[in-house]
Amino acid sequence: MPLTMNRDVFITCAVTGSGGTQDRSHHVPRSPEQIAMSAIAAAKAGAAVVHCHVRDPETGAPSRNLAYYREVTERIREAEVDVVLNLTAGMGGDMIFGPTERPLPLQDAGTDMIGAAERVQHVAECLPEICTLDCGTMNFAEADYVMTNTPGMLQAMGRMMTQLGVKPEIEAFDTGHLWYAKQLVKDGVLEAPALVQLCMGVPWGAPDDLNTFMAMVNNVPDDWTFSAFGLGRNQMAYVAASVLAGGHVRVGLEDNLWLDKGVLAENWQLVERAGSIIENMGARVIGPAEVREKLGLVKRAPKA
C-alpha cells in the first residue's frame, strides 16, 4: 500500500505511565501536582494531548486513587494553557500467576483485578475528553504477569465510555487487538470513526520493526485516526515513521526516559524534539482546538 504522509500532526505526551520507571529517572513525576505540572509543560512545548496515569506520591507505585485523578484533572483544566486530557483506563486488569507448577492461586503482590465499573470510575467522575481502552489480553514483559482484557470486559467498559461521551483511544499492542477493535465498532459498542494508538515494541506484543508496524497501519480502517509510539531508543524514529505512514505521534516518559545517550529527558523536551522532527519533515503540528474538531471532542470546563 502506498504511503500517504500526514501533513497535520498532533502530539500526545504520555506523562508518567504505570511502569517501574520512577526510580530510574528523577524526572518521572509522582505526585498529582508533579504529573499535572509536567503535563502543562508538555502542552506549552506543543503537545495537543496529555495522557495521564497517577502514582503514589511517596513510593511512585502505580495507583487508582480517585483523589489523585481529580487533582491532576483539576490542575490541568485550571492551567493557562489549553490541552486535551486523556486518562488511562488500563489499570485493574493485572494477573500475577504463581510458579509454573502451581500457578493458582494468583499472587497477592501485583495482582489487581477489578470490575468494569470500577475500572472506569475515575473516567465517569473526571470526564476527560479521551480515555484509553487496552483492546486485548497479552503476556506483558514479566514471566508470570498477564495484562487481562477479555472480550466481555472490553464490551462493558466500551459501552460505559460511549455512554459517558468520552472518546476511547484503542490501545493496540498487536494485530489481533485491532481485529477485535473493529468488531467492537461493528457491534455498536464503540462509535466510528475510532481513535487508535499503535503500541510498538512492548514485550510481548508487536515488535517495533517496520514490517510489523506497516502490518498494523494497514489493519487500521481508512476513516479511523491512528497514532503510534515506539519504546526507548526508537521513540523518535517512530515519530518520523508514524507521520510518514499517515498517523500522529506519541512521546513521553511513559515510553522513554532518555533525550540523548546519558541524558535523562523531561517530558517537554521530548515533545519539543518530536515537534522539530515533524516540522522538518514538512508537516505541521496542530493544537488542541484542531484535535477536538478532528475527533469530535467536547472541551470540559474547570470545576466551579
N, C-alpha and C positions, 0 to 999 in steps of 0.2 A: 504494500500500500504506500503510495507516495506521501511524503511528509508535508504538512501544511503548518508552517511556523505560526505561533501565536504572537500577534503584534500588540496586544493589550493584556498585560500580565498582572495578576495580583500576587502579593507575597503574604504567606501565612508564617507567623513566628510561633513555633512550639516552645513555650517559655521554660517549662521545667520537667514535665513528664513524671513518670512513676518509677523509673528505674533506679538502680543503686549508684547514681552519679553524684550524690550530694557530698560525698567525702573525697571525690576526685577533682573537684574544682570549687574554689570559694566563690565563684560567680554564679553557681546554681542557686536560685532563690528558694528559700524555705518558708518563711512566714508569709501570711497573706499580704502584708504590706510590701515585702520584698518582691513577691510574684507580681503584684499589681504595678509596682514602680518599674520593674523590668519590662512588663508588657507595654506600659506607657512609653518608655524609652524606645522600644522597638517600633511602636506606632509612629513616633516622631522621626525615626530613621527611614520610614517608608513602608512598614507592614500595614496592610489594609485589614488583616485578620490576626487576632491573637488566640492561640489555642492553649487553654489552661487546665492543668491538674492542680491539686492542692497537696501540701505536705504538712507533717507535724513540725511546728516551728522549732522545737528543741532537737529532735533527732533527725529531721529531714526525711523520715519514712513516709511513704505514700499514705494518704488519708482520704476518707469520705466524709469528713466533718462538715455538716451543713453550715455552721457558723463561719468556717474558713471560706467556703464558696460564696457566701453572702458578702463577706468583707471584700474579697477580690472583685466581685461583680460591682459592688457599690463604688469602690475606689476607682475602677476603670471608667465607669459611667460618669463619675463626677469630675474626671480629668478634663483638662483644657484641650486635649487632642481627641479627635474622633477616631474610632476603630470598631470593627465588627468583632463581637465576643463569641468565641467558640469554646464551650466547656466539654470536657471529656465525659462520656458515659460508659467508659470501658472498665471501670472498677466494679468488683463484686462478682467476677466470674473466674476466680483463681482456684485451681485444684492442685494440691501437692500430694502426690501419692507416696506411700511407704516404700520400703525396699522391694526389689523385684520379686522376691519370693513371698512377700506379704504386703501387697500394695494397699490393702484395706485393713483398718480404717485410714481415711485420709489424715495427713499430718495437720495438727492444730496450728503449728507455726507456718504461716504463709498461706494457708487455705482461707479463702474469703468468698463464700458462695451465698448470695442473697437473691431475693425475688426481683422480678421485673420492676414493680412499682418502686421498690427501694433503690434500685439502680438508677432510676430516672427521677427520684425525689428532688434532688438539687436542681435538676433541669426545670421541673414544674415550679419550683419556688423562685429561681433566679431568672427564668425565661430568657436565656441567651438567644441570639439570633440563629446560631448553629450549635449543634452538639454531635458528638461522634457516635457511630454505630459500627462496632467491630464485627464484620459480616461473616464470621466463621470461627470454628474451633481449630486450634493448632498447637503442636508442640512448640514451646516458646523458650528457646535458649537453654535453660537448665534441664538436667536429666529427667527429673520427675515432675516438672511443672507443666500443666496443660491450661492454656487460656480457653475458657469454655463459653461458647455462644451457640446454643442449639437452635435449630430452626424455630421451635416453639418460643424460645426466649426472644429471638430476634423479631418474630411476628408481634409478640406482646409489646416489646419496647418500641418497635417501629410505629405501631398504631398509637401508642401514647405520645410519641414525638409529633406525629402528624396531627393529632387532636389538639396538642398544645400550640400548634403553629410554629414550631421550632424546626428548622431545616436540618435533617440528618446529613452529616458528612459520612458517607460509607467508607470505612477503613478496609481496604482490600489488601490482604497480605499474600494472596495467591490468586490464580485464575479462577479456582472454584468459588472463591468469595464473590467475585464479580458475577459468576453464573447465578449464585443464589440471590444476589442483589437484584439482578434483572427479574428474577421470579417474584421477589417482594414487590417490585413495581407492577409486574403483570397482575399480581393478586390484589392490587389496590392498597397494600399496606403502606407503601411509600408512594409519594407523588412523583410524576415525571414532569420535566426532566430532572434527573437526580444529580447530586454532587458526590464525587468520589475522590478519595485520596489513595494513590498507589504507593504502597509502603514497600520499598525495595531494600533488600539486604538484611532483613530482620530474621535471625535464626529462629525457627527453621521454616520460613515462608519462602517467598520468591527471592532467588539470589539477585544480586544487583549487577547482572551483566545486561548488555544492551539487547541481546536477543530476547531474553525473558521480559525486559521492560517493554519492548515493542509488542510482544505477545499480549501483555497486559493492556497496553494502549489500544491494540486492535480489538480487544474484547469490550471496550467502553462504547456504548451506543453513541451515535454521531451527535445526538441532541443533548447529551449529558455534558457536564463540566467536570474536568478532572485536573487534579494537581498531583504532584509526586515529590518524593524525597528519597535520598539515599543516606545511609548511616556513615558516621565518621568521616574519613578522608575523602569519601566520594560525595559528600553533601553538595559542594559547589559544582561538581561535574554534573550532578543531576539537575541543578538549576538550568544549565545550558541544555541538557538532554530533554527536559520536560518542555521548555519553551520551543525547542526545535520540533518536537513531536506534536505541538499544538496545545500544550497544557499550561498550568500555573505552577507555582513553586512553594515549597515549604522548607524553611531553615529554622535553626534554633537549638538551644542547649538540650532539649529532649533527645535530639538525634546526633549531636556532635558537640564536643567540648572545645575544639581547637580552631583558632584562627589561622595560625601557621604552625610549622613544626616547633614545638617547645613553647608556644604562645597560647595561653588559655584565652578563650573568647568570652565576650559578653554578647547577649542577645542582639543588641542594637548594632554591634559590629558585623555580625553575620547577616543581618538584614541589609545593612549598608553595602556589604560586598555583593550580595545577591542582586541588589538594585543596579550596581555597576555592571555586572555581567549581563543582565537583561538589556540595559540601555546600550551597552557596547555591541550587542547582537542586532541592534536596530529596532528593538521593541520599546514599548512604553510601560512604565509601572503605573498602575491605576490605583486609585484610593478607595476608601470605604463607601463613599456615596455611589460610585460606579459599580462596586461589588454588590451592593444592595439592589441596585436596579437590575443587574445581570441575573442575580439569583432569586429575585422576588422576596427580599428580606424586609422586615419592618423594624426600624430602629426603636429600641426600648429607651424610655426616659429614665433618668436617675430617680431613686425613691424620694418622695416628697418629705 
